[in-house]
């Protein structure tokens, strides 16, 4: 099978609207979580989130009516990733896009419902369906860059981006494409999006504190992460700078409860990713945890990590404490955080950590980043529905 490498990354998130700003914030342990500012936020019980603030993208104004925020985020992140990779167009059928999203154009849904039910309008825009469809971000990236190969969206709740990246890895390995744009995009921070999550009673009112004693739940974030996956032979032939190798992927299903996690399913996914990469647990120098900040997830994930790595696992952190839980995009943001560890030797911290939870006996890199030389990392994503997706990255 062909080896697959990463040659470009781009992001928009609550920390920054580009990779340099995001790397700086992660290294500093800075939070992007703050008060919500969208319409009707004052009617919510939970009023914090990882919003993308001061959003004013430079996109084709003639096409903006087609773009929900979920697509805008993907296009801006994709442009940064393509520029870093030194690519523009010309890939044709040898290029593709697989992106994850859990909600698609949820703000378009909300605005349309509001227009019909609250404002009494009798019609909505003819562009509503093209704006809200889950595949809109992937399709628009395909259109902008002329990518005519495998193009689709993946929707598997909080594992969407990791599943998308795993499928993109497989497409290149199988020879179906040379280059794939992949990752995820989400724009769930609107009144209806947060109100739905409030119903589950899993949102924290003050901060996201993964693995910390006294944690109160998760905090929703918005944004996108787009990575350029490329066949190594293709990248080297054109002299591209290589950031890291996409070494392995594992996915499993708990086949149990629709919301309660099962550590056995998570552990199997981690073992499959290690096996696919030809790595052992001892090779992993850092693990980016799913780490939502809920009691159930963090304890289940800690148990799974101990199953795989034994009593002395590698350092583990949850960057959701800084950028929030970006749901279908979160795995892509966390893959970018993994590249900070691999390329800069900086392990991002778990901020907001107050005290160790005896049921989560992990080194969570509390509150401050840490310098460390690592050559291989894992990135976990575990979703409602019992779906688990884990990626392994290593230095190229």
Secondary structure, 3 states (H helix, E strand, C coil): CCCEEEEEEEEEECCCCCHHHHHHHHHHCCCCCEECCCCCHHHCCCCEEECCCCCCCCCCCCCHHHCCHHHHHHHHHHHHHHHHHCCCCCCHHHEEEEEECCCCCHHHHHHHHHHHHHCCCCCCCCCHHHHHCCCHHHHHHHHHHCCCCCEEEECCHHHHHHHHHHHHHHHHHCCCCCEEEEEEEECCCCHHHHHHHHCCCCECCCCCCCCECCCCCECEECEEEEEEEEEHHHHHHCCCCCCEEEEEEEEEECCCCCCCCCHHHHHHHHHHHHHHHCCCHHHCCEEECCCCCCHHHHHHHHHHHHHHHCCCCCEEECCHHHHCECHHHHHHHHHHHHHHHHHHCEECCECCCCCECCCCCCCCCECCCEECCCCEEEEEEEECCCEEEEEEEECC
